[in-house]
Amino acid sequence: MTLLSRILGLVRDVVIANLLGAGVAADVFLFANKIPNFLRRLFAEGAFSQAFVPVLAEYRKSGDLDKTREFIGKVSGTLGGLVSIVTILAMVFSPLIAALFGTGWFIDWVNEGPNAEKFEQASFLLKITFPYLWFVTFVALSGAILNTIGKFGVMSFSPVLLNIAMIATALFLAPHMDSPDLALAIGIFTGGLLQFLFQIPFLKQAGLLVKPKWAWHDEGVKKIRTLMIPALFGVSVSQINLLLDTLIASFLMTGSISWLYYSDRLLEFPLGLFGIAISTVILPTLARHHVNRHDHSSQSAIDFRHTLDWGIRMILLLGVPAMVGIAILAQPLLLVLFMRGNFGLNDVQAASLSLWAFNAGLLSFMLIKILANGYYARQDTKTPVKIGIIAMVSNMGFNLLAIPFSYVGLAMASAMSATLNAYLLYRGLVKEEVYHFSRQSAVFFGKVLLSASVMGGLVWYNTPTLLEWHAMTFLTRLHWLIWLIGFAVVIYFSMLALVGIRKHHLTTKG
């Protein structure tokens, strides 16, 4: 399901690139789309789940279904009430949000400059896209509940509906509207509604569809609130950094936001397919082991380390070759996927520069997802917050240093701050004797690195130049790209077998 979602996500981006290119309309829509996307990652893949799942695990451990149902009702009622207020306020004051994250456009609007139109349109589109916050909050809540009882497929399929809605509005609604970016904004709203409605039958089937109830002072709700507030910041530092990049990009040339978006979206495929998926799967297991642990030497503590170690090994196994492959095939990927309609060769070259810069931090972005779970499963949100503050401040400093490199510098700064974030998360787990990178894992990493290097060298040797790619027909480009990716997969896994990686190296206790 996760693979299907990522494929449809790419199809959606191809359709958007064809429709809007990398001009004014693209920059404005992608700006308005970034806010709900930020919130999706924050809730569905981040802070809420990290805070809610461990507390829900404690209630389920008690074996009292009525108590668990009551807890779910109180959480949904309290969260729903708060998010409803926030959503309404955000829609009313959307110009303030546009001014906050699109300061460059706002200044132009005040001075009646060339980008004044961007500010006005962004303010309007945010009114349509912001209700996605309400939908995605309940999608995250129901998805976390279903994941805890082992129904991972429902949450994995949910993003498919958002992608289908956006693709449909781009293909069938946009041609009949003066503003195609407005059609896409309507697609976001529709997709959020479909996601929300889709999960309701599965909750009912599990006996966990309950009436929401406001309970701000309930002990369980207070516990989630205590865990979630700092987690909102700690787990989403990389996303906050991307929002800061958007703010700075509003001062740069038209196209900067679009180029950053398309390069970031290509990274989202391996990040979502591997990093977020593995993180989502191991969190309930980590939480269960923590609830049952007595000390650092207990079997549950050992199983906790083994589960975390398995997650890291899976990230290395899949993330390293993805990083190498994207570095070599950055321009062909952008050219094959996006170069059509209003997205030209100059856009491919511009986006490839930021893709190379972002790609330098791909492994770090993935590891953050896994390492953060080592804290949140133990209901420790303070440490990631401290680390997040350091990483975010560092990102600001890196941004200032990278000003001469324009939008590419923003991508470089994000990659560097993510690497710092991952390192500090790991160091904290080692200091607390929760986890350490074992000798066996180091050997495993060495074998993965060797295999990926051989794969990369052979793929690079066989890859045509950009001019050769440009001279090909679309079908020829597609055949070449598929062949190169297939060739890379065969070489990589053949090398893994050659260096001694076996199935038992990829298993975990838990």
Secondary structure by P-SEA (a helix, b strand, c coil): caaaaaaaaaaaaaaaaaaccccaaaaaaaaaaaaaaaaaaaccccccccccaaaaaaaaaaccaaaaaaaaaaaaaaaaaaaaaaaaaaaaaaaaaaaacaaaaaaaaaacccaaaaaaaaaaaaaaacaaaaaaaaaaaaaaaaaaacccccccccaaaaaaaaaaaacccccccccaaaaaaaaaaaaaaaaaaaaaaaaaaaccbbbbbbbcccaaaaaaaaacccccccccaaaaaaaaaaaaacccccaaaaaaaaaaaaaaacccccaaaaaaaaaaaaaaaaaaccccccaaaaaaaaaaaaaaaaaaacaaaaaaaaaaaaaaaaaaccccccccaaaaaaaaaaaaaaaaaaaaaaaaaaaaaaccccccaaaaaaaaaaaaaaaaaaaaaacccaaaaaaaaaaaaaaaaaaaaaaaaaaaccccccaaaaaaaaaaaaaaaaaaaaaaaacccaaaaaaccaaaaaaaaaaaaaaaaaaaaaaaaaaccccccccccc
